[in-house]
Amino acid sequence: MDNNSVEQAIRPFCVGKKKWVMIDTIAGAEASAIIYSIAETAKSNNLKPYNYFEYLLTEIPKHMEDHDVSFCEDLLPWSDKLPAECRK
């Protein structure tokens, strides 16, 4: 048993940390962690992170007035309803 896949997944984050010294608040660090988590989850589900973020940022605003959040199920990285351009 090994953890090579986990170590390989977090490697870009560790290598890039010197670029993120401008994140000097707790809110900024939390936001970065959320974005990084979404990107890595997209990668692990064979999605193109850029295309996935682009899709999320166009779809979520369409539902800002909704009280029903069931649309979120269709936006998850493992959803079959994601467009083909998000997939690798």
N, CA, C and O atoms as CSV, one atom per row, in Angstrom:
chain,resi,resn,atom,element,x,y,z
A,1,MET,N,N,0.849,-1.167,0.000
A,1,MET,CA,C,0.000,0.000,0.000
A,1,MET,C,C,0.901,1.240,0.000
A,1,MET,O,O,1.875,1.313,0.749
A,2,ASP,N,N,0.560,2.205,-0.849
A,2,ASP,CA,C,1.320,3.453,-0.867
A,2,ASP,C,C,0.388,4.629,-1.102
A,2,ASP,O,O,-0.797,4.455,-1.385
A,3,ASN,N,N,0.932,5.804,-0.982
A,3,ASN,CA,C,0.134,7.023,-1.170
A,3,ASN,C,C,0.682,7.870,-2.310
A,3,ASN,O,O,0.536,9.092,-2.295
A,4,ASN,N,N,1.311,7.238,-3.298
A,4,ASN,CA,C,1.890,7.976,-4.417
A,4,ASN,C,C,0.872,8.839,-5.147
A,4,ASN,O,O,1.176,9.975,-5.511
A,5,SER,N,N,-0.325,8.323,-5.365
A,5,SER,CA,C,-1.323,9.107,-6.099
A,5,SER,C,C,-1.703,10.372,-5.336
A,5,SER,O,O,-1.920,11.423,-5.938
A,6,VAL,N,N,-1.783,10.270,-4.024
A,6,VAL,CA,C,-2.110,11.448,-3.210
A,6,VAL,C,C,-0.955,12.444,-3.254
A,6,VAL,O,O,-1.166,13.647,-3.409
A,7,GLU,N,N,0.264,11.932,-3.117
A,7,GLU,CA,C,1.420,12.825,-3.163
A,7,GLU,C,C,1.535,13.517,-4.517
A,7,GLU,O,O,1.878,14.698,-4.580
A,8,GLN,N,N,1.255,12.804,-5.587
A,8,GLN,CA,C,1.306,13.409,-6.922
A,8,GLN,C,C,0.201,14.449,-7.089
A,8,GLN,O,O,0.393,15.450,-7.780
A,9,ALA,N,N,-0.946,14.222,-6.469
A,9,ALA,CA,C,-2.055,15.174,-6.585
A,9,ALA,C,C,-1.756,16.492,-5.875
A,9,ALA,O,O,-2.154,17.552,-6.357
A,10,ILE,N,N,-1.062,16.442,-4.738
A,10,ILE,CA,C,-0.800,17.678,-3.996
A,10,ILE,C,C,0.512,18.341,-4.393
A,10,ILE,O,O,0.797,19.450,-3.942
A,11,ARG,N,N,1.315,17.688,-5.226
A,11,ARG,CA,C,2.608,18.238,-5.634
A,11,ARG,C,C,2.485,19.639,-6.245
A,11,ARG,O,O,3.228,20.531,-5.834
A,12,PRO,N,N,1.578,19.875,-7.211
A,12,PRO,CA,C,1.485,21.234,-7.787
A,12,PRO,C,C,1.157,22.291,-6.732
A,12,PRO,O,O,1.625,23.426,-6.822
A,13,PHE,N,N,0.372,21.926,-5.754
A,13,PHE,CA,C,0.025,22.867,-4.692
A,13,PHE,C,C,1.275,23.228,-3.889
A,13,PHE,O,O,1.505,24.401,-3.592
A,14,CYS,N,N,2.075,22.232,-3.539
A,14,CYS,CA,C,3.288,22.488,-2.751
A,14,CYS,C,C,4.324,23.256,-3.552
A,14,CYS,O,O,4.991,24.135,-3.007
A,15,VAL,N,N,4.472,22.947,-4.819
A,15,VAL,CA,C,5.433,23.641,-5.667
A,15,VAL,C,C,5.007,25.097,-5.868
A,15,VAL,O,O,5.853,25.989,-5.922
A,16,GLY,N,N,3.721,25.336,-5.975
A,16,GLY,CA,C,3.218,26.676,-6.251
A,16,GLY,C,C,3.051,27.570,-5.040
A,16,GLY,O,O,2.690,28.737,-5.188
A,17,LYS,N,N,3.303,27.058,-3.849
A,17,LYS,CA,C,2.998,27.852,-2.654
A,17,LYS,C,C,3.787,29.150,-2.551
A,17,LYS,O,O,3.323,30.097,-1.916
A,18,LYS,N,N,4.967,29.217,-3.158
A,18,LYS,CA,C,5.729,30.462,-3.133
A,18,LYS,C,C,5.037,31.557,-3.940
A,18,LYS,O,O,5.252,32.744,-3.696
A,19,LYS,N,N,4.211,31.156,-4.896
A,19,LYS,CA,C,3.489,32.129,-5.716
A,19,LYS,C,C,2.286,32.708,-4.966
A,19,LYS,O,O,1.706,33.709,-5.386
A,20,TRP,N,N,1.929,32.080,-3.877
A,20,TRP,CA,C,0.710,32.470,-3.170
A,20,TRP,C,C,0.978,33.247,-1.895
A,20,TRP,O,O,0.129,33.264,-1.004
A,21,VAL,N,N,2.133,33.892,-1.777
A,21,VAL,CA,C,2.443,34.652,-0.569
A,21,VAL,C,C,1.515,35.857,-0.420
A,21,VAL,O,O,1.403,36.421,0.668
A,22,MET,N,N,0.850,36.253,-1.508
A,22,MET,CA,C,-0.050,37.400,-1.424
A,22,MET,C,C,-1.360,37.048,-0.715
A,22,MET,O,O,-2.155,37.936,-0.406
A,23,ILE,N,N,-1.584,35.785,-0.461
A,23,ILE,CA,C,-2.777,35.382,0.296
A,23,ILE,C,C,-2.442,35.565,1.771
A,23,ILE,O,O,-1.855,34.688,2.406
A,24,ASP,N,N,-2.827,36.717,2.298
A,24,ASP,CA,C,-2.418,37.044,3.659
A,24,ASP,C,C,-3.591,37.122,4.642
A,24,ASP,O,O,-3.446,37.635,5.751
A,25,THR,N,N,-4.742,36.614,4.228
A,25,THR,CA,C,-5.881,36.602,5.138
A,25,THR,C,C,-6.432,35.190,5.243
A,25,THR,O,O,-6.197,34.354,4.370
A,26,ILE,N,N,-7.150,34.938,6.290
A,26,ILE,CA,C,-7.771,33.630,6.475
A,26,ILE,C,C,-8.816,33.397,5.395
A,26,ILE,O,O,-8.926,32.288,4.872
A,27,ALA,N,N,-9.585,34.424,5.053
A,27,ALA,CA,C,-10.609,34.286,4.008
A,27,ALA,C,C,-9.962,33.962,2.664
A,27,ALA,O,O,-10.492,33.148,1.908
A,28,GLY,N,N,-8.826,34.586,2.357
A,28,GLY,CA,C,-8.128,34.308,1.114
A,28,GLY,C,C,-7.604,32.886,1.071
A,28,GLY,O,O,-7.671,32.226,0.034
A,29,ALA,N,N,-7.086,32.414,2.186
A,29,ALA,CA,C,-6.594,31.039,2.266
A,29,ALA,C,C,-7.743,30.043,2.121
A,29,ALA,O,O,-7.601,29.021,1.450
A,30,GLU,N,N,-8.875,30.339,2.746
A,30,GLU,CA,C,-10.042,29.449,2.632
A,30,GLU,C,C,-10.553,29.420,1.191
A,30,GLU,O,O,-10.897,28.356,0.676
A,31,ALA,N,N,-10.601,30.575,0.547
A,31,ALA,CA,C,-11.054,30.632,-0.846
A,31,ALA,C,C,-10.115,29.843,-1.747
A,31,ALA,O,O,-10.571,29.112,-2.627
A,32,SER,N,N,-8.818,29.981,-1.539
A,32,SER,CA,C,-7.840,29.235,-2.327
A,32,SER,C,C,-7.995,27.737,-2.128
A,32,SER,O,O,-7.902,26.965,-3.082
A,33,ALA,N,N,-8.231,27.328,-0.895
A,33,ALA,CA,C,-8.408,25.902,-0.599
A,33,ALA,C,C,-9.645,25.354,-1.293
A,33,ALA,O,O,-9.627,24.234,-1.803
A,34,ILE,N,N,-10.710,26.126,-1.315
A,34,ILE,CA,C,-11.950,25.683,-1.967
A,34,ILE,C,C,-11.729,25.542,-3.471
A,34,ILE,O,O,-12.110,24.532,-4.063
A,35,ILE,N,N,-11.121,26.539,-4.082
A,35,ILE,CA,C,-10.867,26.501,-5.529
A,35,ILE,C,C,-9.951,25.335,-5.876
A,35,ILE,O,O,-10.193,24.606,-6.838
A,36,TYR,N,N,-8.893,25.166,-5.080
A,36,TYR,CA,C,-7.953,24.076,-5.345
A,36,TYR,C,C,-8.650,22.720,-5.178
A,36,TYR,O,O,-8.405,21.801,-5.960
A,37,SER,N,N,-9.487,22.595,-4.198
A,37,SER,CA,C,-10.218,21.345,-3.973
A,37,SER,C,C,-11.140,21.018,-5.149
A,37,SER,O,O,-11.210,19.870,-5.589
A,38,ILE,N,N,-11.842,22.029,-5.653
A,38,ILE,CA,C,-12.714,21.819,-6.812
A,38,ILE,C,C,-11.893,21.402,-8.026
A,38,ILE,O,O,-12.283,20.494,-8.761
A,39,ALA,N,N,-10.762,22.059,-8.236
A,39,ALA,CA,C,-9.905,21.735,-9.389
A,39,ALA,C,C,-9.378,20.303,-9.300
A,39,ALA,O,O,-9.393,19.578,-10.295
A,40,GLU,N,N,-8.919,19.895,-8.135
A,40,GLU,CA,C,-8.380,18.541,-7.981
A,40,GLU,C,C,-9.478,17.491,-8.086
A,40,GLU,O,O,-9.236,16.404,-8.611
A,41,THR,N,N,-10.676,17.790,-7.598
A,41,THR,CA,C,-11.789,16.855,-7.731
A,41,THR,C,C,-12.181,16.717,-9.190
A,41,THR,O,O,-12.515,15.623,-9.644
A,42,ALA,N,N,-12.144,17.819,-9.929
A,42,ALA,CA,C,-12.430,17.764,-11.365
A,42,ALA,C,C,-11.407,16.888,-12.073
A,42,ALA,O,O,-11.770,16.047,-12.894
A,43,LYS,N,N,-10.135,17.082,-11.759
A,43,LYS,CA,C,-9.079,16.266,-12.376
A,43,LYS,C,C,-9.278,14.788,-12.081
A,43,LYS,O,O,-9.147,13.947,-12.972
A,44,SER,N,N,-9.594,14.473,-10.833
A,44,SER,CA,C,-9.744,13.060,-10.456
A,44,SER,C,C,-10.981,12.424,-11.085
A,44,SER,O,O,-11.104,11.200,-11.107
A,45,ASN,N,N,-11.896,13.245,-11.594
A,45,ASN,CA,C,-13.079,12.740,-12.293
A,45,ASN,C,C,-12.959,12.898,-13.804
A,45,ASN,O,O,-13.960,12.918,-14.520
A,46,ASN,N,N,-11.717,13.011,-14.280
A,46,ASN,CA,C,-11.408,13.117,-15.714
A,46,ASN,C,C,-12.101,14.289,-16.399
A,46,ASN,O,O,-12.614,14.163,-17.511
A,47,LEU,N,N,-12.107,15.421,-15.719
A,47,LEU,CA,C,-12.641,16.647,-16.304
A,47,LEU,C,C,-11.496,17.607,-16.588
A,47,LEU,O,O,-10.424,17.505,-15.990
A,48,LYS,N,N,-11.726,18.523,-17.487
A,48,LYS,CA,C,-10.781,19.615,-17.749
A,48,LYS,C,C,-11.129,20.725,-16.759
A,48,LYS,O,O,-12.198,21.326,-16.871
A,49,PRO,N,N,-10.259,21.010,-15.799
A,49,PRO,CA,C,-10.598,21.991,-14.759
A,49,PRO,C,C,-11.028,23.354,-15.294
A,49,PRO,O,O,-11.990,23.933,-14.791
A,50,TYR,N,N,-10.335,23.876,-16.303
A,50,TYR,CA,C,-10.699,25.192,-16.835
A,50,TYR,C,C,-12.125,25.175,-17.395
A,50,TYR,O,O,-12.933,26.052,-17.091
A,51,ASN,N,N,-12.416,24.175,-18.207
A,51,ASN,CA,C,-13.747,24.079,-18.806
A,51,ASN,C,C,-14.821,23.858,-17.732
A,51,ASN,O,O,-15.928,24.387,-17.827
A,52,TYR,N,N,-14.477,23.081,-16.729
A,52,TYR,CA,C,-15.431,22.815,-15.640
A,52,TYR,C,C,-15.727,24.105,-14.870
A,52,TYR,O,O,-16.887,24.401,-14.582
A,53,PHE,N,N,-14.686,24.873,-14.537
A,53,PHE,CA,C,-14.909,26.145,-13.842
A,53,PHE,C,C,-15.728,27.103,-14.712
A,53,PHE,O,O,-16.628,27.785,-14.220
A,54,GLU,N,N,-15.414,27.145,-15.979
A,54,GLU,CA,C,-16.154,28.012,-16.894
A,54,GLU,C,C,-17.635,27.626,-16.907
A,54,GLU,O,O,-18.510,28.491,-16.882
A,55,TYR,N,N,-17.900,26.337,-16.945
A,55,TYR,CA,C,-19.284,25.855,-16.928
A,55,TYR,C,C,-19.973,26.233,-15.610
A,55,TYR,O,O,-21.103,26.722,-15.613
A,56,LEU,N,N,-19.287,26.002,-14.489
A,56,LEU,CA,C,-19.867,26.350,-13.192
A,56,LEU,C,C,-20.184,27.839,-13.100
A,56,LEU,O,O,-21.239,28.230,-12.602
A,57,LEU,N,N,-19.261,28.660,-13.584
A,57,LEU,CA,C,-19.433,30.111,-13.476
A,57,LEU,C,C,-20.480,30.673,-14.432
A,57,LEU,O,O,-20.904,31.820,-14.281
A,58,THR,N,N,-20.900,29.882,-15.408
A,58,THR,CA,C,-22.001,30.321,-16.265
A,58,THR,C,C,-23.332,29.748,-15.793
A,58,THR,O,O,-24.373,30.377,-15.980
A,59,GLU,N,N,-23.316,28.573,-15.188
A,59,GLU,CA,C,-24.561,27.936,-14.766
A,59,GLU,C,C,-25.058,28.403,-13.399
A,59,GLU,O,O,-26.257,28.626,-13.232
A,60,ILE,N,N,-24.190,28.551,-12.444
A,60,ILE,CA,C,-24.616,28.917,-11.090
A,60,ILE,C,C,-25.354,30.256,-11.054
A,60,ILE,O,O,-26.383,30.349,-10.385
A,61,PRO,N,N,-24.873,31.308,-11.749
A,61,PRO,CA,C,-25.623,32.574,-11.706
A,61,PRO,C,C,-27.050,32.481,-12.240
A,61,PRO,O,O,-27.898,33.296,-11.877
A,62,LYS,N,N,-27.319,31.516,-13.083
A,62,LYS,CA,C,-28.672,31.346,-13.611
A,62,LYS,C,C,-29.659,30.909,-12.536
A,62,LYS,O,O,-30.871,31.022,-12.723
A,63,HIS,N,N,-29.153,30.415,-11.421
A,63,HIS,CA,C,-30.006,29.869,-10.362
A,63,HIS,C,C,-29.923,30.663,-9.064
A,63,HIS,O,O,-30.326,30.162,-8.014
A,64,MET,N,N,-29.420,31.867,-9.114
A,64,MET,CA,C,-29.226,32.653,-7.894
A,64,MET,C,C,-30.542,32.982,-7.176
A,64,MET,O,O,-30.554,33.163,-5.958
A,65,GLU,N,N,-31.625,33.058,-7.911
A,65,GLU,CA,C,-32.913,33.380,-7.305
A,65,GLU,C,C,-33.686,32.136,-6.855
A,65,GLU,O,O,-34.715,32.246,-6.187
A,66,ASP,N,N,-33.185,30.956,-7.223
A,66,ASP,CA,C,-33.878,29.709,-6.882
A,66,ASP,C,C,-33.772,29.420,-5.388
A,66,ASP,O,O,-32.735,29.655,-4.768
A,67,HIS,N,N,-34.851,28.912,-4.826
A,67,HIS,CA,C,-34.821,28.443,-3.442
A,67,HIS,C,C,-34.526,26.954,-3.395
A,67,HIS,O,O,-34.121,26.424,-2.360
A,68,ASP,N,N,-34.728,26.291,-4.509
A,68,ASP,CA,C,-34.453,24.863,-4.633
A,68,ASP,C,C,-33.029,24.703,-5.167
A,68,ASP,O,O,-32.702,25.213,-6.239
A,69,VAL,N,N,-32.197,24.003,-4.427
A,69,VAL,CA,C,-30.799,23.837,-4.837
A,69,VAL,C,C,-30.534,22.476,-5.477
A,69,VAL,O,O,-29.390,22.029,-5.548
A,70,SER,N,N,-31.583,21.831,-5.936
A,70,SER,CA,C,-31.406,20.510,-6.540
A,70,SER,C,C,-30.608,20.578,-7.847
A,70,SER,O,O,-30.086,19.562,-8.305
A,71,PHE,N,N,-30.512,21.767,-8.446
A,71,PHE,CA,C,-29.725,21.915,-9.668
A,71,PHE,C,C,-28.254,21.613,-9.409
A,71,PHE,O,O,-27.524,21.272,-10.340
A,72,CYS,N,N,-27.811,21.730,-8.176
A,72,CYS,CA,C,-26.406,21.476,-7.834
A,72,CYS,C,C,-25.994,20.038,-8.128
A,72,CYS,O,O,-24.833,19.777,-8.443
A,73,GLU,N,N,-26.927,19.118,-8.029
A,73,GLU,CA,C,-26.625,17.707,-8.323
A,73,GLU,C,C,-26.084,17.558,-9.740
A,73,GLU,O,O,-25.190,16.747,-9.981
A,74,ASP,N,N,-26.618,18.334,-10.675
A,74,ASP,CA,C,-26.203,18.245,-12.078
A,74,ASP,C,C,-24.845,18.907,-12.327
A,74,ASP,O,O,-24.257,18.725,-13.394
A,75,LEU,N,N,-24.346,19.666,-11.362
A,75,LEU,CA,C,-23.075,20.368,-11.524
A,75,LEU,C,C,-21.894,19.635,-10.893
A,75,LEU,O,O,-20.744,20.038,-11.069
A,76,LEU,N,N,-22.172,18.573,-10.167
A,76,LEU,CA,C,-21.096,17.837,-9.506
A,76,LEU,C,C,-20.177,17.180,-10.532
A,76,LEU,O,O,-20.632,16.804,-11.612
A,77,PRO,N,N,-18.904,17.036,-10.214
A,77,PRO,CA,C,-17.936,16.516,-11.195
A,77,PRO,C,C,-18.255,15.119,-11.719
A,77,PRO,O,O,-17.808,14.762,-12.809
A,78,TRP,N,N,-18.998,14.339,-10.988
A,78,TRP,CA,C,-19.321,12.977,-11.426
A,78,TRP,C,C,-20.690,12.879,-12.087
A,78,TRP,O,O,-21.152,11.779,-12.392
A,79,SER,N,N,-21.338,14.008,-12.310
A,79,SER,CA,C,-22.655,14.016,-12.939
A,79,SER,C,C,-22.573,13.640,-14.419
A,79,SER,O,O,-21.656,14.059,-15.125
A,80,ASP,N,N,-23.527,12.859,-14.870
A,80,ASP,CA,C,-23.615,12.496,-16.282
A,80,ASP,C,C,-24.162,13.648,-17.132
A,80,ASP,O,O,-24.118,13.588,-18.361
A,81,LYS,N,N,-24.667,14.677,-16.489
A,81,LYS,CA,C,-25.297,15.774,-17.212
A,81,LYS,C,C,-24.332,16.916,-17.553
A,81,LYS,O,O,-24.753,17.938,-18.096
A,82,LEU,N,N,-23.058,16.751,-17.241
A,82,LEU,CA,C,-22.076,17.778,-17.600
A,82,LEU,C,C,-21.864,17.761,-19.107
A,82,LEU,O,O,-21.952,16.701,-19.727
A,83,PRO,N,N,-21.588,18.905,-19.704
A,83,PRO,CA,C,-21.362,18.937,-21.161
A,83,PRO,C,C,-20.067,18.228,-21.546
A,83,PRO,O,O,-19.146,18.105,-20.738
A,84,ALA,N,N,-20.013,17.770,-22.782
A,84,ALA,CA,C,-18.873,16.998,-23.277
A,84,ALA,C,C,-17.570,17.818,-23.243
A,84,ALA,O,O,-16.494,17.247,-23.060
A,85,GLU,N,N,-17.652,19.133,-23.415
A,85,GLU,CA,C,-16.422,19.923,-23.439
A,85,GLU,C,C,-15.732,19.978,-22.082
A,85,GLU,O,O,-14.574,20.387,-21.999
A,86,CYS,N,N,-16.417,19.576,-21.024
A,86,CYS,CA,C,-15.789,19.522,-19.698
A,86,CYS,C,C,-14.980,18.226,-19.515
A,86,CYS,O,O,-14.101,18.158,-18.656
A,87,ARG,N,N,-15.271,17.234,-20.297
A,87,ARG,CA,C,-14.616,15.930,-20.132
A,87,ARG,C,C,-13.327,15.831,-20.944
A,87,ARG,O,O,-13.190,16.431,-22.010
A,88,LYS,N,N,-12.398,15.065,-20.411
A,88,LYS,CA,C,-11.128,14.833,-21.129
A,88,LYS,C,C,-11.338,13.876,-22.268
A,88,LYS,O,O,-10.392,13.557,-22.988
